[in-house]
Amino acid sequence: MEKITNCKTALNISINRYINEIEASINPYLGCFHRCNYCYVQAEKYSKEKNIDEVEIKVNIIDVLIKQLNNLLPKYSSGIVYLGTSSDPFQPVERKYKLSHKILSLLLEHTPYNIHIFTKSVLILDELELIKKFKERVNISITIITTDEKIKDIFEPYSTSIEERLYCMKEFNSNNISCGCSIMPILPYITDTKDNIEKLFSTLKEAYCSYVWWGYLTLRENITHINKISQKEKYFAILSQHFPELVEKYKILYKNKISPNLEYQKIVDTRLKFYAKKYKISFCGPKWTKQVYQQLF
């Protein structure tokens, strides 16, 4: 479902006053067609009572963005803008509304800011010619958590195939545009095995992957008594259906916390770094011609 809406702000901005640079995120769509069953945005903390399966189109976002940029540019001549931190900017509605294309064009052609794009969609290939002109200012992180299409279909039922994402990555890297892999989130006992990780890194190497970075699955309960299934409950329902043997292991791993315990994270971090080094893929995240202060959320 689609819903037309207006936004009051386009950029969510923070200022690094030590180096006088901006750090901002922008999401032209609220909600996501991909409906990934692990998505952190489903949590009440981020979506409140909204149903994120419904995609809201911020039709006035370009006008609002221009107004914000008019205030920012005289004060801050460098920084980074993250496109698509909470909703895929190149999900299917982009074909109709082209808001991400307009945002990207505006930021690249009329500002000095670096751009970091997050997506699972091959629709971003439509931006290849534009991005080629500004390649030193753009990084693209394509989410791939496994090479197993069956697992992909369980957790990312409406997303682009892994094969298509790898093709997309290879196209950008073949044009000397930095395109890496966001292994987010790592699903404990499902995508964190040595076999899964090695297959993933081997495949990424073939796509000329520029870098990898990763993050762990977070599971949140509702914080109020809203009439909405919590993100944690939804994920556990998927586990019970497809991986019932893992339910108790997750309860032990997470206990009453949002993230898996640190001992587990250290073990998997070591595993990921080993295979990153083996396949000679940087695991320090994206790099810029001009380094800027970076923090994803």
MIVEXNU-669244 format. One record per residue (C-alpha): x, y, z; residue number from 1. Coordinates in steps of 0.5 Angstrom, whole numbers, plus 500, padded with zeros to 3 digits. Example, Ala and Ser with C-alpha at 12.3 -4.5 7.8 and 13.67 -1.06 7.14 Angstrom:
2
<node px="525" py="491" pz="516" i="1"/>
<node px="527" py="498" pz="514" i="2"/>
! end
This chain:
297
<node px="500" py="500" pz="500" i="1"/>
<node px="502" py="507" pz="499" i="2"/>
<node px="500" py="513" pz="502" i="3"/>
<node px="502" py="521" pz="500" i="4"/>
<node px="505" py="525" pz="506" i="5"/>
<node px="508" py="531" pz="507" i="6"/>
<node px="515" py="532" pz="512" i="7"/>
<node px="517" py="538" pz="516" i="8"/>
<node px="524" py="536" pz="515" i="9"/>
<node px="528" py="532" pz="510" i="10"/>
<node px="535" py="532" pz="513" i="11"/>
<node px="536" py="529" pz="520" i="12"/>
<node px="542" py="533" pz="522" i="13"/>
<node px="548" py="533" pz="527" i="14"/>
<node px="554" py="537" pz="527" i="15"/>
<node px="561" py="535" pz="529" i="16"/>
<node px="563" py="542" pz="532" i="17"/>
<node px="570" py="539" pz="533" i="18"/>
<node px="571" py="539" pz="525" i="19"/>
<node px="565" py="543" pz="523" i="20"/>
<node px="562" py="538" pz="519" i="21"/>
<node px="555" py="536" pz="518" i="22"/>
<node px="553" py="529" pz="519" i="23"/>
<node px="546" py="527" pz="516" i="24"/>
<node px="541" py="522" pz="514" i="25"/>
<node px="535" py="523" pz="509" i="26"/>
<node px="529" py="518" pz="508" i="27"/>
<node px="524" py="520" pz="502" i="28"/>
<node px="520" py="514" pz="504" i="29"/>
<node px="517" py="511" pz="511" i="30"/>
<node px="516" py="504" pz="511" i="31"/>
<node px="519" py="499" pz="506" i="32"/>
<node px="516" py="494" pz="501" i="33"/>
<node px="522" py="489" pz="502" i="34"/>
<node px="519" py="488" pz="509" i="35"/>
<node px="525" py="484" pz="512" i="36"/>
<node px="523" py="480" pz="518" i="37"/>
<node px="529" py="482" pz="522" i="38"/>
<node px="528" py="490" pz="521" i="39"/>
<node px="530" py="494" pz="527" i="40"/>
<node px="525" py="500" pz="524" i="41"/>
<node px="519" py="495" pz="526" i="42"/>
<node px="521" py="496" pz="533" i="43"/>
<node px="516" py="501" pz="537" i="44"/>
<node px="522" py="506" pz="539" i="45"/>
<node px="523" py="507" pz="531" i="46"/>
<node px="516" py="506" pz="528" i="47"/>
<node px="511" py="508" pz="534" i="48"/>
<node px="505" py="505" pz="532" i="49"/>
<node px="506" py="506" pz="525" i="50"/>
<node px="505" py="500" pz="520" i="51"/>
<node px="512" py="500" pz="516" i="52"/>
<node px="509" py="495" pz="511" i="53"/>
<node px="505" py="501" pz="509" i="54"/>
<node px="510" py="506" pz="505" i="55"/>
<node px="509" py="513" pz="506" i="56"/>
<node px="511" py="518" pz="500" i="57"/>
<node px="514" py="524" pz="503" i="58"/>
<node px="512" py="528" pz="496" i="59"/>
<node px="515" py="535" pz="499" i="60"/>
<node px="522" py="533" pz="501" i="61"/>
<node px="525" py="536" pz="495" i="62"/>
<node px="523" py="543" pz="497" i="63"/>
<node px="524" py="542" pz="504" i="64"/>
<node px="531" py="539" pz="503" i="65"/>
<node px="533" py="546" pz="499" i="66"/>
<node px="530" py="550" pz="504" i="67"/>
<node px="535" py="546" pz="509" i="68"/>
<node px="541" py="546" pz="505" i="69"/>
<node px="540" py="554" pz="504" i="70"/>
<node px="541" py="554" pz="511" i="71"/>
<node px="547" py="549" pz="512" i="72"/>
<node px="551" py="551" pz="506" i="73"/>
<node px="554" py="558" pz="508" i="74"/>
<node px="556" py="555" pz="515" i="75"/>
<node px="558" py="548" pz="513" i="76"/>
<node px="562" py="546" pz="507" i="77"/>
<node px="564" py="539" pz="508" i="78"/>
<node px="560" py="533" pz="511" i="79"/>
<node px="556" py="527" pz="510" i="80"/>
<node px="549" py="525" pz="508" i="81"/>
<node px="547" py="518" pz="509" i="82"/>
<node px="541" py="516" pz="504" i="83"/>
<node px="537" py="510" pz="506" i="84"/>
<node px="538" py="509" pz="513" i="85"/>
<node px="531" py="507" pz="515" i="86"/>
<node px="528" py="505" pz="509" i="87"/>
<node px="531" py="503" pz="502" i="88"/>
<node px="531" py="509" pz="498" i="89"/>
<node px="531" py="505" pz="491" i="90"/>
<node px="525" py="500" pz="493" i="91"/>
<node px="520" py="499" pz="488" i="92"/>
<node px="516" py="506" pz="489" i="93"/>
<node px="522" py="510" pz="487" i="94"/>
<node px="520" py="508" pz="480" i="95"/>
<node px="514" py="512" pz="480" i="96"/>
<node px="516" py="518" pz="485" i="97"/>
<node px="524" py="518" pz="483" i="98"/>
<node px="525" py="522" pz="490" i="99"/>
<node px="532" py="519" pz="491" i="100"/>
<node px="534" py="520" pz="484" i="101"/>
<node px="532" py="528" pz="485" i="102"/>
<node px="535" py="528" pz="492" i="103"/>
<node px="542" py="525" pz="490" i="104"/>
<node px="542" py="529" pz="484" i="105"/>
<node px="541" py="535" pz="488" i="106"/>
<node px="546" py="533" pz="493" i="107"/>
<node px="551" py="531" pz="488" i="108"/>
<node px="551" py="537" pz="483" i="109"/>
<node px="549" py="543" pz="488" i="110"/>
<node px="553" py="541" pz="495" i="111"/>
<node px="560" py="539" pz="497" i="112"/>
<node px="557" py="533" pz="501" i="113"/>
<node px="559" py="526" pz="501" i="114"/>
<node px="554" py="521" pz="500" i="115"/>
<node px="553" py="514" pz="503" i="116"/>
<node px="547" py="510" pz="500" i="117"/>
<node px="544" py="504" pz="503" i="118"/>
<node px="540" py="499" pz="499" i="119"/>
<node px="538" py="492" pz="497" i="120"/>
<node px="535" py="494" pz="490" i="121"/>
<node px="538" py="494" pz="483" i="122"/>
<node px="534" py="500" pz="482" i="123"/>
<node px="540" py="504" pz="484" i="124"/>
<node px="543" py="502" pz="477" i="125"/>
<node px="539" py="507" pz="474" i="126"/>
<node px="544" py="512" pz="478" i="127"/>
<node px="550" py="510" pz="475" i="128"/>
<node px="551" py="515" pz="470" i="129"/>
<node px="550" py="521" pz="475" i="130"/>
<node px="554" py="517" pz="480" i="131"/>
<node px="560" py="516" pz="475" i="132"/>
<node px="561" py="524" pz="475" i="133"/>
<node px="562" py="524" pz="482" i="134"/>
<node px="565" py="518" pz="484" i="135"/>
<node px="570" py="520" pz="489" i="136"/>
<node px="564" py="523" pz="493" i="137"/>
<node px="560" py="517" pz="493" i="138"/>
<node px="560" py="510" pz="497" i="139"/>
<node px="554" py="505" pz="496" i="140"/>
<node px="553" py="499" pz="501" i="141"/>
<node px="549" py="494" pz="499" i="142"/>
<node px="546" py="489" pz="504" i="143"/>
<node px="548" py="482" pz="503" i="144"/>
<node px="547" py="477" pz="509" i="145"/>
<node px="548" py="471" pz="506" i="146"/>
<node px="549" py="467" pz="499" i="147"/>
<node px="543" py="462" pz="501" i="148"/>
<node px="537" py="464" pz="497" i="149"/>
<node px="532" py="460" pz="501" i="150"/>
<node px="535" py="464" pz="508" i="151"/>
<node px="534" py="470" pz="504" i="152"/>
<node px="527" py="469" pz="502" i="153"/>
<node px="525" py="467" pz="509" i="154"/>
<node px="528" py="474" pz="512" i="155"/>
<node px="528" py="478" pz="506" i="156"/>
<node px="521" py="476" pz="502" i="157"/>
<node px="520" py="481" pz="498" i="158"/>
<node px="527" py="484" pz="496" i="159"/>
<node px="532" py="483" pz="490" i="160"/>
<node px="535" py="477" pz="489" i="161"/>
<node px="542" py="476" pz="492" i="162"/>
<node px="545" py="475" pz="484" i="163"/>
<node px="542" py="481" pz="482" i="164"/>
<node px="545" py="485" pz="488" i="165"/>
<node px="552" py="482" pz="486" i="166"/>
<node px="551" py="484" pz="479" i="167"/>
<node px="549" py="491" pz="481" i="168"/>
<node px="556" py="491" pz="486" i="169"/>
<node px="560" py="489" pz="480" i="170"/>
<node px="557" py="494" pz="476" i="171"/>
<node px="559" py="500" pz="480" i="172"/>
<node px="566" py="497" pz="482" i="173"/>
<node px="567" py="496" pz="475" i="174"/>
<node px="566" py="503" pz="474" i="175"/>
<node px="571" py="505" pz="480" i="176"/>
<node px="565" py="507" pz="484" i="177"/>
<node px="566" py="504" pz="491" i="178"/>
<node px="561" py="499" pz="493" i="179"/>
<node px="561" py="495" pz="499" i="180"/>
<node px="557" py="490" pz="503" i="181"/>
<node px="553" py="491" pz="509" i="182"/>
<node px="553" py="485" pz="513" i="183"/>
<node px="547" py="487" pz="517" i="184"/>
<node px="544" py="484" pz="521" i="185"/>
<node px="548" py="478" pz="522" i="186"/>
<node px="543" py="473" pz="525" i="187"/>
<node px="546" py="468" pz="530" i="188"/>
<node px="546" py="461" pz="529" i="189"/>
<node px="544" py="462" pz="522" i="190"/>
<node px="548" py="467" pz="518" i="191"/>
<node px="554" py="467" pz="522" i="192"/>
<node px="557" py="460" pz="521" i="193"/>
<node px="564" py="459" pz="518" i="194"/>
<node px="561" py="456" pz="512" i="195"/>
<node px="556" py="462" pz="510" i="196"/>
<node px="561" py="467" pz="512" i="197"/>
<node px="566" py="464" pz="507" i="198"/>
<node px="561" py="463" pz="501" i="199"/>
<node px="559" py="470" pz="502" i="200"/>
<node px="566" py="473" pz="502" i="201"/>
<node px="568" py="469" pz="496" i="202"/>
<node px="562" py="471" pz="492" i="203"/>
<node px="564" py="478" pz="494" i="204"/>
<node px="571" py="478" pz="492" i="205"/>
<node px="568" py="476" pz="485" i="206"/>
<node px="564" py="482" pz="485" i="207"/>
<node px="570" py="486" pz="486" i="208"/>
<node px="567" py="488" pz="493" i="209"/>
<node px="570" py="495" pz="496" i="210"/>
<node px="569" py="494" pz="503" i="211"/>
<node px="565" py="490" pz="508" i="212"/>
<node px="562" py="492" pz="515" i="213"/>
<node px="557" py="489" pz="519" i="214"/>
<node px="553" py="489" pz="525" i="215"/>
<node px="549" py="484" pz="530" i="216"/>
<node px="541" py="483" pz="530" i="217"/>
<node px="538" py="487" pz="535" i="218"/>
<node px="531" py="485" pz="538" i="219"/>
<node px="527" py="490" pz="542" i="220"/>
<node px="520" py="489" pz="546" i="221"/>
<node px="515" py="494" pz="546" i="222"/>
<node px="516" py="500" pz="551" i="223"/>
<node px="509" py="502" pz="552" i="224"/>
<node px="502" py="498" pz="551" i="225"/>
<node px="501" py="499" pz="544" i="226"/>
<node px="496" py="494" pz="540" i="227"/>
<node px="502" py="492" pz="536" i="228"/>
<node px="507" py="486" pz="535" i="229"/>
<node px="514" py="487" pz="538" i="230"/>
<node px="520" py="487" pz="533" i="231"/>
<node px="522" py="481" pz="538" i="232"/>
<node px="516" py="477" pz="538" i="233"/>
<node px="515" py="478" pz="530" i="234"/>
<node px="523" py="475" pz="529" i="235"/>
<node px="521" py="469" pz="534" i="236"/>
<node px="515" py="467" pz="530" i="237"/>
<node px="519" py="467" pz="524" i="238"/>
<node px="524" py="463" pz="528" i="239"/>
<node px="519" py="458" pz="531" i="240"/>
<node px="516" py="457" pz="524" i="241"/>
<node px="523" py="456" pz="520" i="242"/>
<node px="528" py="454" pz="526" i="243"/>
<node px="525" py="452" pz="532" i="244"/>
<node px="531" py="449" pz="535" i="245"/>
<node px="534" py="456" pz="535" i="246"/>
<node px="529" py="459" pz="540" i="247"/>
<node px="532" py="457" pz="546" i="248"/>
<node px="539" py="458" pz="544" i="249"/>
<node px="536" py="465" pz="542" i="250"/>
<node px="533" py="466" pz="549" i="251"/>
<node px="540" py="464" pz="552" i="252"/>
<node px="544" py="469" pz="548" i="253"/>
<node px="540" py="475" pz="548" i="254"/>
<node px="537" py="474" pz="555" i="255"/>
<node px="533" py="481" pz="557" i="256"/>
<node px="538" py="485" pz="552" i="257"/>
<node px="537" py="488" pz="546" i="258"/>
<node px="544" py="485" pz="543" i="259"/>
<node px="547" py="478" pz="543" i="260"/>
<node px="552" py="478" pz="549" i="261"/>
<node px="559" py="481" pz="548" i="262"/>
<node px="563" py="474" pz="548" i="263"/>
<node px="559" py="472" pz="542" i="264"/>
<node px="560" py="478" pz="538" i="265"/>
<node px="568" py="477" pz="539" i="266"/>
<node px="568" py="470" pz="537" i="267"/>
<node px="564" py="472" pz="530" i="268"/>
<node px="568" py="479" pz="529" i="269"/>
<node px="574" py="474" pz="529" i="270"/>
<node px="571" py="470" pz="524" i="271"/>
<node px="569" py="475" pz="520" i="272"/>
<node px="576" py="479" pz="520" i="273"/>
<node px="579" py="472" pz="518" i="274"/>
<node px="575" py="471" pz="512" i="275"/>
<node px="576" py="479" pz="510" i="276"/>
<node px="583" py="478" pz="510" i="277"/>
<node px="583" py="471" pz="507" i="278"/>
<node px="580" py="474" pz="501" i="279"/>
<node px="583" py="481" pz="501" i="280"/>
<node px="577" py="485" pz="503" i="281"/>
<node px="577" py="491" pz="507" i="282"/>
<node px="573" py="491" pz="513" i="283"/>
<node px="574" py="498" pz="516" i="284"/>
<node px="568" py="500" pz="512" i="285"/>
<node px="567" py="506" pz="506" i="286"/>
<node px="573" py="510" pz="505" i="287"/>
<node px="573" py="517" pz="502" i="288"/>
<node px="578" py="522" pz="498" i="289"/>
<node px="577" py="527" pz="504" i="290"/>
<node px="576" py="523" pz="511" i="291"/>
<node px="569" py="526" pz="514" i="292"/>
<node px="567" py="524" pz="521" i="293"/>
<node px="562" py="518" pz="520" i="294"/>
<node px="557" py="514" pz="525" i="295"/>
<node px="551" py="511" pz="522" i="296"/>
<node px="546" py="512" pz="527" i="297"/>
! end
